[in-house]
């Protein structure tokens, strides 16, 4: 890292013309900025090209996972849980080299094009910045971690699990307004090709796809029951709310996804200057009423309705950081569905979440102790905004404010203990899911 050196110790000790000093400093500053910009380009996934990303994730460099998120925290090492080998499909099932072309249909934005354009775009799909920050990009991150996991085997005959690296979440998003293409195939043609490859695979046929793992955690479900991927075990959207008959009958295994969160930077050892935060967007839907009520009630609560004074770092639309990291507690309010990436944003920013519906716990993977690291303040848009409803909210708020510091710090410690599993950019969340798939499938025991 470059450090500033006093001018007198550099230039002025030599016979250097003083009138040229400002110009020289300016040239040096420009050169330093160019050097730093070039370095950032090399370590940023949102700007890296395909070969750079492949090099990183095949373990040929020593770059750190947290450089992707531009965090300055020290890298910590945790023990990996998965102890059985898995095979990661390649060729037509690996969409790392897919390209994307942005286009719109007149009067049909958001609908699928039955005859997709045959252009494969002017840029590689992996260059798009949303891959690193989008809330449904867990399919991308799982693929990246699968490629460099130590239990990956190149020999499918030795594998106990099979990871299918198709980017279903990315495809579900791209098919709204653009194409996702690979090797001359676009959109649904990619899925048809995947179906053909899997149905011809002897490893898929062995257990009819049950020991194959795929990430399908977007709210838009692309797969039809006849598709080969539909038989695979999967990381899905909001858990049990979307169970199908195959999951209920145990023919395939489903674990809920957690969303991809964004931590405030810095997040560690940030002084907590306020009590509550809810950085959110508004909408006209009924489910968003809870968000609006929380902000309205928080902004008015200090007047007459609550004995303990509190402060709010931010509530409603606006910048997430540093408000979320500065608050002791952050509300996890539903949006279109019960889940939201806001929970991960809160946890990764070292803030204790406040769930607003008990069912929000049920749509999360059960191998994280969510209840032990959070509070619950039940809310619903179905009840009127009256004095009784508001007073219940304030009573719950006062209960949280009266929590002892030791209880609060205990919750923060639990969050810290599980943080590496909550951040999908680190390899441990992928490892945790694969480990639990191995245990749940029951076709073999981990050695």
C-alpha positions in Angstrom: 0.0 0.0 0.0 1.3 3.5 -0.9 1.9 5.8 2.1 2.3 9.5 2.1 5.8 10.8 2.8 6.5 14.4 3.9 7.7 16.5 1.0 10.7 17.8 2.8 12.1 14.3 3.1 11.9 13.7 -0.6 12.2 16.5 -3.1 13.4 19.4 -0.9 16.6 17.7 0.3 17.8 17.7 -3.3 18.6 20.5 -5.7 15.2 20.4 -7.2 13.6 23.6 -8.7 10.9 24.6 -6.3 8.8 26.2 -9.1 8.4 22.7 -10.7 7.3 21.1 -7.5 3.4 21.5 -8.0 3.6 20.2 -11.5 5.8 17.2 -10.4 3.4 16.3 -7.6 0.4 16.5 -10.0 2.2 14.1 -12.5 3.0 11.8 -9.7 -0.6 11.8 -8.4 -1.9 11.0 -11.9 0.5 8.1 -12.3 -0.5 6.7 -8.9 -4.2 6.9 -9.7 -3.6 5.0 -13.0 -1.6 2.4 -11.2 -4.3 1.9 -8.5 -7.1 1.9 -11.1 -5.3 -0.9 -13.0 -4.9 -2.9 -9.9 -8.6 -2.6 -9.0 -9.5 -3.7 -12.5 -7.6 -6.9 -12.0 -9.2 -7.9 -8.7 -12.7 -6.9 -9.5 -15.0 -9.6 -10.8 -17.4 -7.0 -12.2 -14.6 -5.8 -14.5 -12.6 -8.9 -15.0 -12.6 -10.9 -18.2 -13.4 -14.6 -18.4 -9.8 -15.8 -18.4 -9.0 -13.9 -15.3 -12.0 -15.2 -13.4 -11.2 -18.8 -14.5 -7.6 -18.3 -13.3 -8.7 -17.0 -9.9 -11.2 -19.8 -9.2 -9.1 -22.6 -10.4 -6.7 -21.7 -7.6 -3.8 -20.5 -9.8 -3.5 -17.2 -7.9 -3.5 -16.3 -4.3 -6.1 -13.6 -4.4 -8.6 -13.5 -1.5 -12.3 -13.9 -1.6 -12.9 -10.7 0.3 -11.1 -8.7 -2.3 -14.2 -9.3 -4.5 -16.3 -7.4 -2.0 -13.5 -4.8 -1.6 -13.5 -5.4 2.2 -10.4 -4.7 4.2 -10.9 -7.3 6.9 -8.3 -9.9 7.5 -8.8 -13.2 5.8 -9.9 -15.9 8.3 -9.7 -19.6 7.7 -12.5 -22.0 8.7 -12.7 -25.7 8.5 -14.6 -27.0 5.5 -17.4 -29.4 6.3 -17.8 -31.3 3.0 -15.8 -34.6 3.2 -17.1 -36.4 0.1 -16.0 -35.8 -3.6 -18.3 -34.0 -6.0 -18.1 -33.6 -9.8 -18.8 -30.2 -11.4 -20.2 -30.6 -14.9 -18.6 -28.6 -17.7 -19.1 -28.0 -21.4 -22.7 -27.1 -22.2 -23.7 -27.1 -18.5 -21.1 -24.5 -17.5 -22.3 -21.0 -18.5 -19.3 -19.1 -17.3 -18.5 -18.0 -20.9 -22.1 -17.0 -21.8 -22.6 -13.7 -23.5 -25.4 -11.2 -23.0 -27.0 -8.7 -25.4 -29.3 -6.0 -24.1 -32.4 -5.4 -26.1 -36.0 -4.5 -25.6 -39.2 -5.6 -27.3 -41.8 -3.0 -28.2 -44.8 -3.3 -25.9 -43.5 -6.6 -24.6 -40.9 -5.6 -22.0 -40.6 -8.3 -19.4 -42.0 -11.1 -21.6 -40.1 -14.0 -23.1 -39.3 -13.8 -26.8 -40.3 -17.1 -28.5 -37.8 -16.3 -31.3 -34.7 -14.9 -29.5 -32.2 -12.9 -31.5 -29.2 -14.9 -32.7 -26.7 -12.2 -31.7 -24.6 -13.2 -28.7 -24.0 -9.6 -27.7 -21.0 -7.4 -27.5 -19.7 -8.3 -24.1 -19.1 -11.4 -22.0 -21.8 -12.1 -19.4 -19.3 -12.3 -16.5 -18.3 -8.7 -17.0 -21.6 -7.5 -15.7 -21.3 -5.8 -12.3 -24.6 -7.2 -11.0 -23.0 -10.6 -10.7 -21.1 -9.5 -7.6 -24.0 -7.5 -6.0 -27.3 -8.8 -7.2 -29.5 -10.4 -4.5 -30.1 -13.5 -6.7 -26.5 -14.1 -7.8 -26.0 -17.1 -5.5 -26.0 -19.4 -8.6 -23.0 -17.5 -9.9 -21.1 -17.6 -6.6 -21.8 -21.3 -6.0 -20.4 -22.0 -9.5 -17.2 -20.0 -8.7 -16.7 -21.8 -5.4 -17.4 -25.2 -6.9 -14.6 -24.8 -9.3 -11.9 -24.4 -6.6 -13.3 -26.5 -3.8 -10.8 -29.1 -2.6 -13.3 -31.9 -2.7 -14.0 -31.3 -6.4 -13.0 -34.3 -8.5 -12.4 -34.4 -12.3 -13.4 -38.1 -12.4 -17.2 -38.5 -12.2 -16.8 -42.2 -11.3 -15.3 -41.1 -8.0 -18.0 -38.5 -7.2 -20.7 -38.9 -4.6 -22.4 -35.6 -5.5 -22.8 -33.8 -8.8 -23.0 -30.0 -9.1 -24.9 -28.7 -12.1 -23.5 -25.2 -12.8 -26.3 -23.8 -15.0 -27.1 -20.2 -14.0 -30.8 -20.5 -13.7 -31.2 -17.2 -11.7 -29.2 -15.3 -14.3 -31.3 -16.7 -17.1 -34.6 -15.9 -15.3 -33.5 -12.3 -15.1 -31.9 -12.0 -18.6 -35.0 -13.4 -20.3 -37.0 -10.3 -19.3 -35.1 -7.8 -21.4 -32.2 -9.4 -23.0 -30.6 -12.7 -24.2 -28.3 -15.1 -22.5 -26.4 -17.0 -25.1 -23.7 -19.7 -25.3 -22.4 -21.5 -28.4 -25.2 -20.3 -30.6 -28.0 -21.1 -28.2 -30.0 -18.5 -26.4 -32.5 -18.5 -23.4 -34.8 -21.5 -23.5 -32.6 -23.2 -26.0 -29.9 -23.4 -23.3 -32.3 -25.2 -21.1 -33.2 -27.7 -23.8 -29.5 -28.4 -24.3 -29.0 -28.9 -20.6 -31.9 -31.4 -20.6 -30.4 -33.4 -23.4 -27.0 -33.6 -21.8 -28.3 -34.7 -18.4 -30.8 -37.3 -19.7 -27.9 -38.9 -21.6 -25.6 -38.9 -18.6 -25.2 -42.3 -16.9 -24.4 -40.5 -13.7 -27.7 -38.6 -13.8 -29.6 -41.8 -14.7 -28.1 -43.7 -11.8 -30.4 -41.9 -9.2 -32.6 -40.0 -11.7 -30.9 -36.7 -10.7 -31.5 -36.9 -7.0 -27.7 -36.7 -6.2 -27.3 -33.7 -8.6 -27.4 -30.2 -7.1 -28.5 -27.1 -8.9 -29.2 -23.5 -7.7 -32.7 -22.4 -8.6 -33.4 -19.7 -6.1 -35.0 -17.0 -8.3 -38.7 -16.2 -7.7 -39.4 -16.9 -11.4 -39.4 -20.6 -11.9 -38.2 -21.6 -15.3 -38.3 -25.4 -15.1 -41.1 -27.5 -16.2 -41.8 -30.9 -14.5 -40.6 -32.8 -17.5 -37.2 -31.1 -17.5 -34.2 -33.1 -16.3 -33.2 -30.3 -13.9 -36.6 -30.6 -12.2 -35.5 -33.9 -10.7 -32.3 -32.5 -9.2 -31.9 -31.5 -5.6 -31.7 -27.8 -5.4 -31.2 -24.6 -3.5 -34.6 -22.9 -3.9 -36.5 -19.8 -3.3 -37.9 -19.2 0.2 -38.0 -22.8 1.2 -41.2 -24.7 2.2 -43.5 -22.1 0.7 -42.7 -23.5 -2.8 -42.3 -27.2 -2.1 -43.4 -29.5 -5.0 -44.5 -33.1 -4.9 -41.0 -34.4 -5.5 -39.7 -32.5 -2.5 -42.6 -33.6 -0.3 -42.1 -37.2 -1.3 -38.3 -37.1 -0.8 -37.6 -37.7 -4.5 -35.3 -34.7 -4.4 -34.0 -32.4 -1.6 -34.6 -28.7 -1.3 -32.8 -26.2 0.9 -33.9 -22.6 1.0 -31.5 -19.9 -0.3 -30.5 -16.9 1.9 -30.3 -14.1 -0.7 -27.0 -12.3 -1.4 -26.4 -9.5 1.0 -24.3 -6.4 0.9 -22.3 -5.4 3.9 -21.6 -1.8 4.8 -17.9 -1.1 4.6 -16.4 -0.9 7.1 -18.7 -3.2 9.1 -16.4 -4.3 11.9 -16.0 -2.4 15.1 -18.4 0.4 13.9 -19.6 2.6 16.7 -23.3 2.0 17.2 -24.6 5.6 17.4 -28.3 4.7 16.9 -30.9 2.1 17.9 -32.9 1.3 14.8 -32.7 1.3 11.1 -34.8 0.2 8.1 -33.3 1.2 4.8 -35.9 0.1 2.3 -37.9 0.9 -0.8 -41.6 1.6 -1.0 -44.3 0.1 -3.2 -48.0 0.2 -3.6 -48.5 -3.4 -2.8 -50.2 -4.4 0.5 -47.2 -6.3 1.7 -45.2 -3.1 1.7 -47.5 -1.5 4.2 -45.5 -3.1 7.0 -42.4 -1.2 5.9 -44.3 2.1 5.9 -45.8 1.5 9.2 -42.5 0.7 10.9 -41.0 4.0 9.7 -44.1 6.1 10.5 -44.3 4.6 14.0 -40.6 4.8 14.7 -40.6 8.5 13.7 -43.5 9.3 16.0 -42.7 6.9 18.9 -40.5 9.2 20.9 -43.3 11.7 21.3 -45.8 10.0 23.6 -46.0 6.3 23.1 -42.8 4.9 24.6 -40.9 5.6 27.8 -37.4 4.8 26.7 -35.9 7.3 24.3 -34.4 5.9 21.1 -32.8 7.1 17.9 -33.1 6.1 14.2 -30.2 6.2 11.9 -32.4 5.9 8.8 -35.8 4.6 7.9 -37.3 4.4 4.4 -35.6 5.0 1.0 -32.0 6.2 1.0 -28.4 5.1 1.2 -28.0 1.9 3.1 -24.6 2.8 4.5 -23.4 3.8 6.9 -26.9 4.0 8.5 -27.4 0.3 8.7 -24.0 -0.4 10.3 -24.5 2.4 12.8 -27.7 1.0 14.2 -27.9 -1.7 16.9 -31.0 -3.2 15.3 -32.3 -3.5 11.8 -35.8 -4.4 10.8 -36.4 -7.3 8.4 -39.7 -6.4 6.8 -41.3 -8.4 4.0 -41.7 -7.1 0.5 -43.5 -8.9 -2.3 -42.8 -12.1 -0.3 -41.8 -12.9 3.2 -38.1 -12.9 2.5 -35.8 -10.1 1.4 -32.0 -9.5 0.9 -32.4 -7.0 3.7 -31.8 -9.7 6.3 -28.4 -10.5 4.9 -27.5 -6.8 4.5 -28.3 -6.4 8.2 -26.3 -9.4 9.4 -23.3 -8.7 7.3 -23.2 -5.2 8.6 -23.0 -6.5 12.2 -26.5 -5.4 13.1 -29.0 -7.5 15.0 -32.1 -8.1 12.8 -35.7 -7.8 14.0 -37.9 -10.2 12.2 -41.5 -9.0 11.6 -43.2 -12.3 10.9 -42.6 -15.7 12.6 -42.9 -17.4 9.2 -39.8 -15.6 8.0 -37.8 -18.1 10.1 -39.4 -21.0 8.3 -38.2 -20.0 4.8 -34.5 -20.1 5.8 -32.2 -23.0 6.0 -32.4 -24.7 9.4 -28.6 -25.1 9.8 -28.2 -21.5 11.0 -29.6 -20.5 14.4 -31.6 -17.5 13.2 -33.7 -17.1 16.3 -30.7 -16.9 18.6 -29.2 -14.0 16.6 -32.4 -11.9 16.2 -35.6 -10.5 17.8 -39.2 -10.9 16.6 -41.7 -8.0 16.5 -44.9 -9.5 14.8 -46.5 -7.2 12.3 -49.0 -7.6 9.5 -50.8 -5.3 7.0 -54.0 -7.2 7.6 -54.8 -5.5 10.9 -55.8 -1.8 11.0 -53.4 1.0 11.9 -55.1 1.9 15.2 -54.0 2.7 18.7 -54.0 -0.9 19.9 -51.8 -2.1 17.0 -49.4 0.8 17.4 -49.1 0.3 21.2 -48.2 -3.4 20.7 -45.4 -2.3 18.4 -44.1 0.2 20.9 -44.3 -2.4 23.7 -42.1 -4.7 21.6 -39.7 -1.9 20.9 -39.4 -1.1 24.5 -38.7 -4.7 25.3 -35.8 -4.7 22.9 -34.4 -1.4 24.2 -34.4 -2.8 27.7 -32.4 -5.8 26.7 -29.2 -6.0 28.7 -25.9 -5.3 27.1 -24.7 -8.8 27.7 -27.8 -10.2 25.9 -27.2 -7.8 23.0 -23.5 -8.7 22.8 -24.4 -12.4 22.8 -26.5 -12.0 19.7 -23.7 -10.1 18.0 -21.2 -12.8 18.9 -23.5 -15.5 17.3 -23.7 -13.3 14.2 -19.9 -13.0 14.2 -19.5 -16.8 14.6 -21.7 -17.5 11.6 -20.8 -14.6 9.4 -18.5 -16.6 7.1 -21.5 -18.9 6.4 -23.8 -15.9 5.7 -21.6 -14.3 3.1 -22.0 -16.1 -0.2 -18.8 -14.5 -1.6 -16.8 -16.7 0.8 -16.5 -20.4 0.0 -18.0 -21.6 3.2 -21.7 -21.1 2.4 -21.4 -23.3 -0.7 -19.5 -25.9 1.4 -22.2 -25.8 4.1 -25.0 -26.4 1.5 -23.1 -29.3 -0.1 -22.3 -30.8 3.2 -26.0 -30.8 4.2 -27.1 -32.2 0.9 -24.7 -35.0 1.4 -26.2 -35.7 4.9 -29.8 -35.4 3.8 -29.6 -37.4 0.6 -28.7 -40.5 2.6 -27.3 -42.5 -0.3 -23.9 -42.6 1.4 -22.1 -41.5 4.5 -19.5 -38.9 4.6 -16.1 -40.5 5.4 
